[in-house]
Amino acid sequence: MKVAELCRKYGISEATYYSWKTRYAGMMVSELCRLKTLVASNRRLKQIVAEQTLDMQMLKELLAKKLLMPEARKAAVVYALACLGRSIRKAW
């Protein structure tokens, strides 16, 4: 079957076909499943690192001094919500 007919049958462009061919040529189904799993776990780990970085940044900004009074704690939470864009759960 020609590439043009194959692309028409599945509704993809020839450029998409050739980019998939260069990316996944010679891979077996098990390797593709493993690749998909690795990409998903890598994305999840990057998200975790980004969240931890935001938490560390928030702590460095807010905990420059001790927050002993309830008013100071509440002001710190309000600052974390408004300026840093953190959730209430993370701010407390």
PADO-113891 format. One record per atom (N, C-alpha, C): x, y, z; residue in three letters. Coordinates in pm, whole numbers, padded with zeros to 5 digits, always signed. Layout:
XYZALA...
END
This chain:
+00085-00117+00000MET+00000+00000+00000MET+00090+00124+00000MET+00056+00223-00078LYS+00136+00345-00085LYS+00110+00431+00038LYS+00207+00516+00068VAL+00199+00601+00185VAL+00079+00695+00175VAL+00057+00752+00058ALA-00055+00845+00041ALA-00189+00777+00069ALA-00205+00654+00021GLU-00330+00580+00044GLU-00345+00545+00192GLU-00236+00507+00253LEU-00238+00472+00395LEU-00276+00593+00480LEU-00219+00708+00448CYS-00249+00830+00523CYS-00395+00871+00502CYS-00445+00857+00382ARG-00584+00891+00353ARG-00677+00798+00430ARG-00639+00670+00437LYS-00724+00572+00505LYS-00738+00604+00654LYS-00627+00642+00718TYR-00629+00667+00862TYR-00647+00814+00898TYR-00655+00901+00798GLY-00684+01042+00823GLY-00569+01120+00884GLY-00446+01089+00845ILE-00330+01162+00893ILE-00255+01219+00773ILE-00171+01317+00799SER-00093+01375+00689SER+00033+01291+00665SER+00092+01311+00550GLU+00215+01238+00520GLU+00330+01283+00610GLU+00330+01410+00646ALA+00433+01460+00738ALA+00424+01390+00873ALA+00301+01370+00921THR+00281+01299+01048THR+00331+01155+01036THR+00300+01092+00923TYR+00344+00955+00902TYR+00495+00945+00908TYR+00564+01035+00839TYR+00711+01029+00836TYR+00774+01066+00969TYR+00712+01158+01043SER+00767+01191+01175SER+00749+01075+01272SER+00634+01006+01264TRP+00614+00886+01346TRP+00712+00777+01306TRP+00737+00765+01178LYS+00828+00662+01129LYS+00969+00686+01180LYS+01016+00812+01179THR+01150+00840+01230THR+01158+00823+01381THR+01048+00850+01450ARG+01051+00842+01595ARG+01036+00698+01645ARG+00948+00621+01584TYR+00913+00489+01637TYR+00954+00373+01547TYR+01033+00396+01443ALA+01069+00289+01350ALA+01148+00180+01422ALA+01110+00058+01400GLY+01181-00057+01455GLY+01145-00092+01598GLY+01055-00020+01660MET+01017-00050+01798MET+00904-00152+01800MET+00915-00240+01895MET+00810-00339+01915MET+00703-00278+02007MET+00590-00345+02017VAL+00479-00295+02098VAL+00520-00285+02245VAL+00594-00381+02294SER+00636-00378+02434SER+00729-00260+02460SER+00815-00228+02364GLU+00904-00113+02380GLU+00825+00018+02378GLU+00722+00025+02295LEU+00638+00144+02291LEU+00562+00163+02422LEU+00513+00053+02479CYS+00443+00061+02608CYS+00540+00108+02717CYS+00661+00057+02714ARG+00762+00096+02812ARG+00797+00243+02796ARG+00811+00289+02672LEU+00840+00430+02645LEU+00728+00520+02696LEU+00605+00480+02673LYS+00490+00558+02719LYS+00489+00566+02872LYS+00519+00455+02938THR+00524+00452+03084THR+00635+00542+03136THR+00753+00538+03072LEU+00865+00621+03115LEU+00836+00769+03096LEU+00771+00804+02987VAL+00736+00944+02963VAL+00637+00992+03067VAL+00539+00910+03101ALA+00440+00949+03202ALA+00505+00966+03339ALA+00593+00874+03377SER+00659+00887+03507SER+00753+01006+03510SER+00819+01035+03398ASN+00907+01151+03390ASN+00828+01280+03407ASN+00711+01288+03344ARG+00625+01405+03357ARG+00579+01423+03501ARG+00544+01311+03566ARG+00499+01316+03705ARG+00612+01362+03797ARG+00734+01313+03775LEU+00847+01353+03858LEU+00882+01500+03838LEU+00872+01549+03715LYS+00897+01691+03690LYS+00795+01777+03762LYS+00671+01733+03767GLN+00567+01807+03836GLN+00594+01810+03986GLN+00639+01699+04041ILE+00671+01693+04183ILE+00785+01788+04217ILE+00889+01789+04133VAL+01003+01877+04156VAL+00960+02023+04147VAL+00873+02056+04052ALA+00826+02193+04039ALA+00746+02235+04161ALA+00661+02147+04212GLU+00583+02180+04332GLU+00673+02199+04453GLU+00775+02115+04467GLN+00866+02129+04580GLN+00947+02258+04569GLN+00983+02296+04449THR+01056+02420+04429THR+00970+02539+04469THR+00842+02536+04430LEU+00752+02644+04471LEU+00734+02648+04622LEU+00724+02532+04684ASP+00711+02528+04830ASP+00835+02584+04898ASP+00953+02549+04848MET+01077+02602+04907MET+01087+02753+04888MET+01046+02803+04773GLN+01046+02946+04748GLN+00951+03017+04843GLN+00833+02959+04864MET+00736+03019+04953MET+00791+03022+05096MET+00852+02914+05138LEU+00906+02911+05274LEU+01019+03011+05293LEU+01103+03027+05191LYS+01212+03124+05203LYS+01159+03266+05214LYS+01052+03297+05139GLU+00995+03431+05144GLU+00920+03458+05274GLU+00848+03358+05321LEU+00762+03381+05437LEU+00833+03363+05571LEU+00931+03277+05575LEU+00991+03245+05704LEU+01124+03317+05725LEU+01132+03439+05677ALA+01251+03519+05704ALA+01259+03551+05853ALA+01143+03559+05915LYS+01137+03580+06060LYS+01034+03484+06118LYS+01039+03465+06247LYS+00946+03374+06311LYS+00806+03434+06317LYS+00708+03350+06291LEU+00568+03392+06295LEU+00504+03343+06425LEU+00523+03419+06529LEU+00476+03375+06660LEU+00333+03419+06688LEU+00293+03531+06635MET+00159+03584+06660MET+00062+03530+06556MET-00064+03501+06595PRO-00163+03452+06499PRO-00188+03550+06384PRO-00181+03681+06414GLU-00202+03780+06309GLU-00092+03771+06203GLU+00031+03746+06247ALA+00142+03735+06153ALA+00129+03609+06068ALA+00082+03501+06129ARG+00061+03377+06054ARG-00048+03395+05948ARG-00157+03462+05989LYS-00266+03486+05895LYS-00221+03575+05781LYS-00142+03676+05810ALA-00090+03765+05706ALA+00001+03688+05611ALA+00079+03594+05664ALA+00167+03513+05579ALA+00085+03423+05486ALA-00024+03367+05538VAL-00111+03281+05456VAL-00179+03364+05347VAL-00227+03482+05383VAL-00290+03569+05284VAL-00190+03607+05176VAL-00066+03636+05215TYR+00039+03669+05118TYR+00066+03550+05026TYR+00072+03430+05081ALA+00097+03311+04999ALA-00016+03286+04901ALA-00138+03313+04943LEU-00253+03295+04855LEU-00255+03399+04743LEU-00234+03525+04780ALA-00250+03635+04683ALA-00128+03650+04592ALA-00011+03656+04650CYS+00109+03690+04572CYS+00177+03568+04511CYS+00177+03458+04580LEU+00248+03340+04531LEU+00157+03242+04458LEU+00027+03260+04469GLY-00066+03175+04397GLY-00075+03033+04450GLY-00048+03012+04574ARG-00053+02880+04634ARG-00194+02852+04685ARG-00225+02725+04705SER-00356+02688+04757SER-00360+02708+04907SER-00481+02708+04961ILE-00496+02725+05107ILE-00426+02611+05180ILE-00437+02491+05127ARG-00375+02375+05191ARG-00223+02391+05197ARG-00163+02438+05089LYS-00017+02457+05088LYS+00026+02577+05171LYS-00059+02678+05176ALA-00024+02800+05248ALA-00022+02779+05400ALA-00110+02693+05452TRP-00111+02669+05596TRP+00005+02584+05633TRP
END
